[in-house]
Amino acid sequence: MRLCGRRLHNILHDLLNFLEDEISEPFNGVRRFVHNDLWAEYILIDHNTSGINGIIDWDDAAISDPAVDFSGPYSGYGRPWLEEVLSHYTLDVGSYNISRAR
């Protein structure tokens, strides 16, 4: 029983360390109108131009941290893709936005 308790303690310790590394700073910036559930299936692409024709499913829209709209694409396409998208974003996002999008 002691061995099991020690293993559980070690697992919980490792989990807490992981979560502390993953938690980003709280958002203190200007909140924006966000989709709040932005995934690839909600982005309509024009296959002739590769441009965006529209974004659908606005049921969860809110006034919130702009990073929330980058979390779905970040998890689907990774950091290089997110950095490319943010290079075209007109508002100042800073590197902190990438960590919050994770």
C-alpha positions in Angstrom: 0.0 0.0 0.0 2.8 2.4 0.8 4.4 1.8 -2.7 1.0 2.6 -4.4 0.7 5.8 -2.3 4.2 6.9 -3.1 3.6 6.3 -6.9 0.4 8.3 -6.7 2.2 11.1 -4.9 4.9 11.1 -7.6 2.3 11.1 -10.4 0.4 14.0 -8.8 3.6 15.9 -8.2 4.6 15.5 -11.8 1.1 16.5 -13.0 1.1 19.7 -10.9 4.6 20.6 -12.2 3.3 20.1 -15.8 0.2 22.2 -15.2 2.2 25.0 -13.6 4.4 25.2 -16.7 1.3 25.2 -19.0 -0.8 27.8 -17.3 -0.4 31.2 -19.0 -0.5 34.6 -17.5 -4.0 36.0 -16.9 -5.3 38.3 -19.7 -5.3 41.9 -18.7 -5.6 43.4 -22.2 -8.5 44.8 -24.2 -11.2 42.2 -24.7 -12.5 41.7 -28.2 -15.5 40.2 -30.0 -14.4 36.6 -30.5 -16.0 33.5 -32.2 -15.1 31.5 -29.1 -15.2 28.1 -30.9 -13.1 28.6 -34.0 -12.0 25.3 -35.6 -11.2 24.5 -39.2 -14.7 23.1 -39.9 -16.2 26.6 -39.3 -13.9 28.4 -41.7 -15.2 28.4 -45.3 -12.4 28.4 -47.8 -12.6 29.4 -51.5 -10.6 26.6 -53.2 -9.9 28.8 -56.2 -8.2 31.6 -54.3 -7.4 29.9 -51.0 -9.0 32.9 -49.3 -11.6 32.8 -46.5 -15.2 33.1 -47.8 -16.7 33.2 -44.3 -16.9 31.9 -40.8 -19.9 30.0 -39.5 -21.4 28.9 -36.2 -21.4 32.0 -34.1 -23.5 30.5 -31.3 -20.6 30.8 -28.7 -19.5 34.3 -29.7 -18.5 36.5 -26.8 -16.4 39.5 -25.7 -13.2 37.9 -24.4 -9.5 37.4 -24.7 -8.6 37.4 -28.5 -6.3 34.4 -27.9 -9.3 32.1 -27.4 -9.9 32.2 -31.2 -6.3 31.0 -31.9 -6.4 28.0 -29.6 -8.3 25.7 -32.0 -6.1 26.5 -35.0 -3.0 26.3 -32.9 -3.9 22.8 -31.7 -4.7 21.7 -35.2 -1.9 23.3 -37.2 0.9 24.0 -34.7 3.0 27.0 -33.7 4.5 27.9 -37.1 1.0 28.2 -38.6 -0.2 30.4 -35.7 2.9 32.6 -36.0 2.1 33.1 -39.7 -1.6 33.9 -39.0 -0.5 36.4 -36.2 1.9 38.1 -38.6 -1.2 39.3 -40.5 -3.3 40.1 -37.5 -3.8 43.9 -37.3 -3.9 44.2 -33.5 -0.9 44.1 -31.3 -0.8 40.6 -29.9 2.8 40.1 -28.5 4.3 36.8 -27.9 2.2 36.3 -24.8 -0.8 35.7 -27.0 0.8 32.5 -28.4 1.3 31.1 -24.9 -2.3 31.8 -24.0 -3.5 30.2 -27.3 -1.8 26.9 -26.3 
